[in-house]
Amino acid sequence: MDESSRAPVALFVYNRADNTRATLRALLANTLAPETDLYVFSDGGKDEASWMAVREVRTVLHEVEAEVARTRSLNSMTIVERPINYYLERNVIEGINQVFQHHETIIVLEDDIVSSPHFLQFMNDAFRLYRDDQRVMHVSGFTRIEPHSSFVTHHSSFYFSPFMAGWGWGTWRDCWQTHFRHYQSRAEALGGLTQADTSALEYGGVFPCLKHLDRQPIPWDICWGIAIHRAQGLCLYPTRTLVRNIGLNSGTHYGRLPQWMNRLLMRFEYDRPPYGSPIALTYQSPTIDPAIEGALKEALTDWGIRYTLLGRFLRSVRTFMKKL
């Protein structure tokens, strides 16, 4: 990929206008935004109430589209408005496949991923460095590892892991088309895998992601993580996160407690502002580092949720009541 061929961004949105606006504002502030094509896939509503929210999101999209045409803050912006509710999985999978009809790489954002000004540069640099290395299947701008951990101070600016994070990520067309499968059942997803495989995917049980295989449809990111594991692939991460998820309390796959209650009871260990400086990349042979895997296992425990004293007390009461 030469410098004149930047990876396009596919942004998937539904019913959160404020989050969508924040995600777009951050994207437009990226240093490579004027050289980047943006495709926005706007899902349709399920009922009249959700359609009202969808129309609000689309108003935001067309406002930004007019701004882009006026200021050239992106190379191009294409909006795809779904006429019905595709749901997240179908919208993401079909959108990725559509972009890959015209491009060799892709950067994927959802409507709650606020990026650093240097996020696009990091992603494009990684695509260029590792385009011929079949071991690297996934590039992420997000890392769960705590920036003040000893790991960060003793390692380079990026690392590799078999773990797949789906917040601000990208891949290559041949990799996706060769390996991705949207599984339709738990049995299909786990067919041929051993107990050691499932334990590795769930980091010894501290990150029970495979329980999501009982959902219908099965989340796309679980399928992609299994695909990477089957291929013995690796994912490339910055040691400091270049994106922040601002929708943890209101996403499709998360609970819907009021934000004030979430703040009172718990915090997400990996909820931190994006790193504001560029991250330099030089080629390193992709390897699994036990120190990194240990840091990841710690960060993934309990989904990265750390409870306050009140949160721990209420959880213990709930556990006690269940035993009665």
Secondary structure, 3 states (H helix, E strand, C coil): CCCCCCCCEEEEECCCHHHHHHHHHHHHCCCCHHHCEEEEEECCCCCHHHHHHHHHHHHHHHHHHHHHHHHCCCCEEEEEECCCCCHHHHHHHHHHHHHCCCCCEEEEEECCEEECCCHHHHHHHHHHHHCCCCCEEEEECCCCCCCCCHHHHHCCCEEEECCCCCCCEEEEHHHHHHHCCCCCCHHHHHCCCCHHHHHHHCHHHCCCHHHHHHCCCCCHHHHHHHHHHHCCCEEEEECCCCEEECCCCCCCCCCCCCHHHHHHHEEECCCCCCCCCCCCCCCCCCCCCHHHHHHHHHHHHHHHEEECHHHHHHHHHHHHHHHC
